[in-house]
Amino acid sequence: MSRACVTGLIMLVLGHYPSLRAQEPAPGDELAQHLATLKVQVEDTSLAIGQREALVQEMAGTLDRAARGAVAAGQRQERWAKAVGLLDEFNSQNPGHPRTREFQLQAAVYRWAQGQGWREAGELNPGDSRALREAAAALDDAIVRLRAISTEDVEKVLADNVRFRLARALADRAGLEPMSSPIRRAREADALALMQEPMTEAGLRGFSGLLKADLLLRGSRLDEASAELDAASRADPPPPEREILDVRIPVLISQKKFKEAEAAITASHLDLPGKELELVDVRLAELTRLAPGTDRFAVEQDLFRLIKALRQGNTNEARLGLLALARSGIDPDPRNPAEIWDMLAEAHEVQGDAVKAGALELRAAGRAEEQGQAEAAAGFRLRGGGRYLPKSGCWGVERHSVRRSCLQCSVPCMPVVS
């Protein structure tokens, strides 16, 4: 998904079903004890089925809230997995119970949230093939689950939620495929087809409009995407600013409206690293679209100013900015100072290309020598040698994860059903 807020998506669904609103999760053993107490009541078949359904929903909701409040990505995955298991188990043991389809939908949403978590881990660690495999598996499972939900003779809000969630999962799964992949295009076409009928549920209209705009953008239908985006922004209630920007900025970039994109970012309520990261995307796009013969130096200077500012913080935005820089393949103007090639070296090291990183450090050393900076040149050469040393470990997707990705708060940043 465009990097929207995962939490909002799940909460949207819960908001329509009051019985799903679980109390705040207790930390550690208290959470386990609370769930164990509820589990005993769920298994008490002397209780009415509706009461037992509400208890299961409370358990799943508590696990979801605990997942969204977890610092470690592994904890989030584990708690969503437990929520899915609870819902699946109750459906299996109580076939045909009144809220079967709501339980199916909620379980699918949690699987989607797991997929988003793995996708974010993959974005931060491009060399982590496991993250992408797990993301694909979770999203594939969410799609299968959503397709299996019958929407005949159900409330319109439930039918709309299933349709939206399926389109969202298809779009996110398509995003894991190469840009030129026929499978990617087919999934995006399926998702867009699901979005043709307007949503009747007010809480879904803005989110569905953003999804449709994103899909139109992917198909290079820029005017339609822009119109859909404007309509989504005027929805009542409107989607959060973060989600709107996640679509608006790429649309403006595709339209080569770089000044407008910069103004939208500057006027937003994003935190400073978030703004700087968005502006990095704008500057990189601007560089790739400059007319032949245009002096790129001023744009490059601003780009590297932003990268330098991001590097000062140990944040996911800093890592994402460096990764974007490495993917761009930019060859800086030779008038730039030596530190620019040092930045590029770090970017390629983050991407996992130690050879390229080492070569760029040597270029930094050469540039430093040209500028009469012998001590700096020696430091760059020393650093260049270190780039070749094997590194271990992985950048963790912890509490505040990838920008535009709504796992910052943990579970879906759009609607879900009850």
N, C-alpha and C positions, 0 to 999 in steps of 0.2 A: 504494500500500500504506500502511498506517497510518503510516507513517514508521518502519519497522523497520530492521534493519541489513542492508544489501545484502550486505555481506561474508560474513556467516554463511551466507546462503543458498547462495552458490556453494561455499563451503568444505565445506558439508555433503555435497554430492555428491562432491567430490573425496576426501573422507575415506573413501568406500567403495571407491575405486579407487586403490590405492597407486601405480600407474604414472602417475597424473595429477599426483602431487606434484612440482612442478618445483623446481629449486634456486632460491635467492634471485637475483632479477634483478640484473644488473650495470648500473651507471649509464651513461647516455650511449652512446658508441660501443661500449663493451664489451658492452652488451646487443645491439646490432645485430650485432656480430661473433659473439657466441654463437649468435644465431638463424641467422645465415648458415652457420655451421659445421653446425648441426643440419639445415638445409635441404638441404645437399649429401648428407647421409646419407639423408634422407627420399626423395630422388630417385634413390637407388641401388637399382634394382629387383633387384639380386642379393641384397639383404637380405630376410629373411623378412617377410611382411606384418605379422606381429605385432610385430616389432621396429620396423618403420617406423611403425606405429600408435602405439607407445609414444613414439617421437621426436616425432611431431606433437603428441601430448598434452603432452609436455614443453614444446614450443614455445608451445602455447596457454596452458598453465599459467603459464609464465614471463611471458608478456604480461599475463595476468590479474593476477599478483602485482605486476608493474610498474605496472599501472593502479591497483591499490588503494594503491600507495605513492606515486602521483603527487600533487603539490601542485595543479597546474592541472587544471581540469575538462576542458579541451581535450585534454590528454595522456591522461586516462583514456579519453575517447571514442575517441581515435585508436588506443590500444592494444587496446581491446576490439574495435574494428572489424577490426584486423589479425588478432586471434585468430579472429574469425568467418570472415574470408577464408581463413585457413589450413585450418580444418576443412571449409569448403565445398569448397575446391579439392581436398583429398584425397578427399572423398566423390565428387566429380565425376570425378576421374582414376582412382579405384579402386572402381567401382560394385560394391556387394554385399560389401564387405570385412567381416570379422567384427564390427567395432565401429561399423558405420555408424550405428545408432540412438543409441548413446552420443554419437557426434560430433554428430548432429543435435540432441540434447538440449542438449549443452554450448553449441553455437552459439546456440540459442534463449535460453539463460540469459544469455549475454553481451549479446544484443540487449535482453533484459529489463533488464539492468543499465544499458545505455545509456538506455533509456526512463526509468528511475528518476533517472538523472543529469539528464536534460533536465527532468523533472518538478520536481526540486529547484530548478533554475535558474528555472523558471517561478514557483515559490512565493516565491522571494526577489525576483523581478522581475515583478510582475503585468502590467506593460505589455509584456512581451517575448512577443509572439505567436509568434515563431519557436520559442521553447522549448517551448511547448505543442504546436505542430505536430510538432516533432521527437519529442517524447515519445509522442504518439499514433502516429506512423509506426513508431517502434521497437517499441512494445508490440503494434501490429497485426501487425507482421512476426513478433514472437515467438509470437503466437497462431497465426498461419498455420503456422509451423514446427512448433509443438508438436502441432497437429491432424494434421499430415502424418506423424507418427511412429506406425508400427504397433506396437501393444503385444501382438499375438498371439504366443504361444510365446516370451515373453521372461521373464527373471527378474522375480519379483514386485517387487524393489526398484526396478528400472528402470520398471516399469509404474506403481508408486506415485509415483515421482519425476515422470514425465510428467504424471500426473493432477494432482498437487499444483501443479506449475509452471504448468499450463494454467489451473487455478483461480486461482492467484495473479495471473497476467497478465490474466485476464478481470476480476478484481476491481480491479486497478490501472487498467486501461483504463477501466472504468466510472467510476472516481473522477475522470476528466478531463471527464466529461459533467455538465451541470447536474443538480441534485438531482432535479428533476421530470421529467427526460428518460426516456421509455419505453425508449430504447436502454440507458440506465444500468441500469434495473431488470431488463431482459432479461439483460444480461451478469451482473449480480449473481445472478440466479436460476440461470443456467447454472453459475456458479462454485459456488454452494451445492449444486447437484445433484451436482457432481463430488466434493464433500466428504462425501456421505452414507455411503459405504462406508468403514469404519475403515481406517487405514493399518496395514499389517503391519510396516513398517520402523520400528524404535524411534526412530531419529533424526528421523523425520518426524512422529511422533504429536503432539508438543507444538506444533510449528509449524502443522500442519494444524488442530489444535484452536483455535489463536489465530485463524487465518484464518476458520474456521467461526464462531467467536464474533463476529468483526468483521462478517461478512456478516449474521448474525442481528441484530446491533445496528443495522445499516443498515435492516433491515426492521422495526425497532421491536419485536422479539421479545426483550424485555429479560431475562425470567426464563431463557429458553433460552440466551441469550448469556452470562449470568452463570454458569450451570451448566457450559457448555462451557469457559468461561474457567477456572473452578476445576479442571476435569479436566485442562486443558492445563498448568496450573501444577504439577500433581502428576505430570506425565509424567516418565519416567526414560529419558534425561536431560531436565530441564526446559528450556524456551526461556530465553534470557537475560532478565534483569530488564527491560532497556529495552523489549524486544518485549512483554512481559507488561503493562507499564505503558501502552504505546501503546494497548492495548485496555481495560485495567481502568479507567483514568481516564475515558474517554468513557462506559463503561457506568455508572460511578458517577454521573457528571454527568447522564446521561439518567434515572437513578433518583432524581435530586435529593438524592443522598447527598453533599453538598458537604463535610461534616466528614470523612467517611470518605475521600474523594478527597484532601483536604488531608493527612490523616494518612499515606496511602499514599505521597504525594510526599515528605513530610518524612522518612519513615523509609527512603526509597530511597537507593541509592548514586549517584544522578545528581550531576553537578557542580552548583555553585551556580546558574549561568545556566540550566542545564537545569531545575532545580527551580523557579526563578522564572518561567520561561516556562510550565511546566505550571500553576503557580498562577494565572498571568494568565488562562489558559483557564477555570479553575475560577471565578475571580471574575467574569469576563464572563458565564459561564453563570448564575451565581447572580443577577446583576443582572437578567438577562432573565426570571428565573423568580420574582422577588419578588412577593408578593401585593400587590394594589393598596393604596395607603395606607401601605405599609411604608417606614420611613425608610431610604433607600439610602445615606445619607452615609457611614456607617461602612464599608460594603463598598467604596464608591468610593475612600475614603481608602486602604484597603489595596491596591486595584487600582493606584492611581497611585503608591503607594510601591514596588510591584514594578516598574512601568514605569520609574520613576526609577532604580532600582537597575540595571535592564538597560541603560539608556541610558549608564551610566557605562563600559560596555565596548563596544569595537568588534567585536561578535560577530554571527553570524547569528541567535542567539537574540534579541538586541536588535531586529534588523530584523523578525523574525517577530512579536515582541510588539507592535511599533508597527503592523504590518499587521493584526494581529488587532484592535487597538484601533480602527483606522480602519474596518474592516468592521463593527464592532459598532454603529456609528451612535449611540453613547452621547451624551446631552446632560447634562453634569455638573450637579450641584447648584450653584446660584449661591453657596453658602457656600464653595466651594473657592477656594484661592488662584489668582492669575493664572497661575502656571506650569503649571497643569493645562491651560489652553487652549493654551499654548505646546506642551505635549506632544502635544495633539490635532492642532495645526498640523503638527508634524513628522511625525506618523503619516500624515496625508493627503498630505503632500508625498512621503513614501516610496511611497505608493500611486499617486502620479502625478497627484493633483488639486491643482494649484497654486492654483486659484481658491479652493477650500475652505480650503486651508492659509492663504492670505492673510487670508481673512475671520476665521478663528479667531485669528490673531495680533492682529487689531484688537480682538477680544473680550478677549484677554489684556491688551491695553493699557488697555481700558476698565475691566477689573477692577482693574488695578494703580492706576489713578487713584482708583477708589473707596476703595482702601486707603491712599491718600496716598503712593503710590510713583511720583512723577513721573519719576524717572530710569529706572526699570524700564519704565514705560509708553512712554517715548521709544524705548527699546531694542526693545520688542516691535513698535512701529510700523515702525522701521527694518528689523527682521527680516521683518516682513510684506511690505514692498516687495520684499525679496530673494526671497521665496517665489515671486514671479511671474516671476522671471528664468528663462530656459530652462536646464535642466540636461542634461548629457550623461554618458554612461557607464552602466555596469551593475554591479550588485552581483555580485561573483564568487562562484561556488560552488566554493570551493577545498578545502583539505585537510579541514576538519571542516565538513561541510555541514549542511543542515537537521536540526533536532532529530529526532526520531522517524524520520528517514529514515535508512535504513541506509546511505546512501552515505558516512557519516562515514568508513567505512573503505574504501569504494569498491565492491566487488562484493557481491552478494547476501548478505543476512543470513538465509538459510534454506537449505534443502537443494538440491542439484543432483546430477546424475548424473555419472558419470564420463567 
